[in-house]
């Protein structure tokens, strides 16, 4: 059963979860740890999961699943008692977050509302994602299957990811495309969802330039100048960095 050492470890994990909310949630600035512990649903879900996971690991039957169901009803966050979660996870808002049975989450990870760490198919064994340290996953993103999201990666909002994500990369789109942001390696929580690459727009831009080159070549063969076609430019998203940068 749960001993003194386990209780001490749980207390340390909860302190680090509250500290993560202080650090990464602007709404928590100037708010006491007690208030966060009392009124942040993401912290409630984690507090419950820390205890339920310890009960699950101790082999306690039925109770972890029943209490996990009650936690889901009160927080709208579903975390399977068997899921493995590292230190300082921050779940912002949390509504609709689902973490499956064999999911593994590293340290200093940030999840926004609507994130799913789900399985695919009906196979048993490892079937949910592994999320390494310092990963940020945007609102509504779906990570499916026994994939690995590398250290420091960033998953754009509403992306659907079904393949491994290299460390320090950014994924956007459905299905998810692995890209970089200005050639920089990202590290730590990053809440800038405006200035993300658009691989679909880049592909269209490349096709437009190829078509223009072909039009010029055909015009040269025909012996007249090519008439420039009006092409609507693909403008990058503009706006201030919502993360404050």
N, C-alpha and C positions, 0 to 999 in steps of 0.2 A: 504493500500500500504506500501512500504518500508519506514520506518522512520529513524530518526537519530540514535536511539538505534540499529536498525538492521544494519545500515552502520558501526557503531562502532564495533559491533560483527563480521561482515564480515572482517573488517580490522585486528582484532585480530586473526581470524582464518587463514588468509592469511600469517600473520607474522609467526605463528607457523608452517604452512606448509613449508615456506622457511627455517625456522630453522631446521626442520626435514630433509630437503635435505642436508643442511650443515653438520648435525650430522651423517647421514647414508650413504651418497654417497661419496666414496673416491675421485671421480672426482671433487667434489665441494669444497675440501679443498683449501683454499687460493683464492677462487672465491667470488666476491662480491655478496651481496643479489640482487642487481639490475641485474647482469648478469644471476643469477639463475631465477629470475622472467621473464627475457626476452627470455631465451633460453632453459629452461628445460620443455619438453612436459608434464611430469607428473604434474608439478606445473601449467602449462597452463590449463590442464584439470580440476584440482582442483579449480583454480581461477574461471573458468567459472562455474563449478558446484556450488560453494558457492553462486554465484549470481543467477543462474537459480533455485536452490533449494528455495532460498528466494522468488523469483517470483512465483514459484509453490505453496509455502505455502500461499502466499498472494492471491492465486486464479486467477492469470493472465492467461488467456487462450492462447493456441497455441504458443505464443512466446517462452516459455521455451523449448518446444519440437523442434522448428525450430532451435534455437540457439544451443541446444544439438547436433543436427544433424551436424551443421557447425563445432562445436568443435570436433566431431568424425572425420570429414573429414580432419581437420588440425592437429590433434594430434594422430589419430588412437587409441584413448582411448574412450570407450563408457560408459558413466555413465548416468543412467536415472535421470531426474531432481527430482524424488520423493525419490531416495535413500538417506538414512540418514548416514552421515559421520561425525565422531568425529574429534577431534583436532589431528594435527601433523601426518596425513597420508602421507606416502612417497610411490610414485609409481616410481620404478626404470625402466628406459627406456620406459616402458609403452605400447609398441606396442602390440596390440591384447587384452588388458585388457577390460573386460566387467563386469559392475556392474549393476545388474537388479533392477527393480522398487522397490521391497519390501526388498532389501538388507539393512542391517544395519552394519556399521563398527564403532568400538570403537576408543579409543585414541591410538596413538603411534603404529599404524599398518603399516606393510611394505608389499607391493605387488610388485612382479617382473613381467616381461613381460609375456603376454599370459595367465594371470590368469582370470578365469571366475567364477563369483558369479552368477550362473544361476538358473533357475527354472526347474521344472519337471512337465509334464502334462499340462493340459489346465484349471486347477482349478483357481478360483480367490482368492483374499485374500493373506495372507502371504505365499509366495512360493519361496522365496530366502533366502540365508544363513544370519545368524547373527554372526558376527565376533567380539569377545570381545577384550578388551584392550591388547596391547603388543603381538599381533600375527604376525608371519612372514609366508608368503605364497610364495613358490618357483615358479620358471618359469614354465609355462604351466599347473599348477595345476587347476583342475576343481572341484569346490564345488557346489553341485547341491541339490536343494530342501530347505525346511525350517529347515535346521539343525542349530545347535549352535556350534561354535568353541570356546572352553573355553579360559580363560585368559592365556596368555603366551604360547600358543600352537605353534607348528611349523609344517607346511605342506610341505613335500618334493616335489621337482620338478617333474612335470608330474603325481602327484598323482590324483586319482579320489575319492572324498570323498562324500559319500551319507548318512552317519550317524553322529550323534553327536560326537564331539571330546572333551575328558575331558581336564580340565585345565592342563597346564604345561606338556603336552605330545607331542610326535612326531608321525606324520602319514606318512607312505611311501607306495607306491605300487598302483596297480589298480586291484581290489578295494582297497581302503586305509586300511592299518592295523595300529592300534594304538600300538605304542611301546614307550620305553624310551631310552634315550641315557645314557649308563653307570649308570643307576639308578639315574641320576641327574635330578632335575627339572630345566627346562630352563626358562630364564626370559629375556625379551627384544629382540630386533632384533638380529638374528643369521644367518650369511651368510655362514656357513660351510655346504656345501652340499655333501662333500666327505665322512665324517666320520658318516654316518647314518647307523642304523641297517638294516639288510636284513632279514625280516621274512621268505621269501621263502627259502633262503639259510639255515637258521636255521632249517626249517622243513625238508629239504633234509638231512641235517646233522643228525637230529634225526632219520630219517628213515634208514640211512646208519648204524648207531650204532645198531639199532634194528635188521637189517638183519645180521650184524656180530654176534650178540648174538645168533640168531637163527641158523646160520651156525655152531657155536661151539656146541650148544645143539644137533643138528643132528649128528655131528661128534662123540660126546660122545656116543650117542645111537648106532651108527654104529661101534663103537670100534676103531676108528682111529682119528688121529689129523686132525683138520681143516686146510686146506691150506689157508693161508692169501690171500685174493683177493686184487688186486691193486685198490685202491680208490683214485681218484684225489682229493686232499684237496681243500676245499673252502677257499680261502684266502680273508681276508677283504681288502677293498679298502685302498690303501696306498697313501700318499702324504701329502703335507703341508696343513694346514688349510687355505683355501682361505680367511677367515675372518681375518687372521693375527695372530691367536692364536698358 
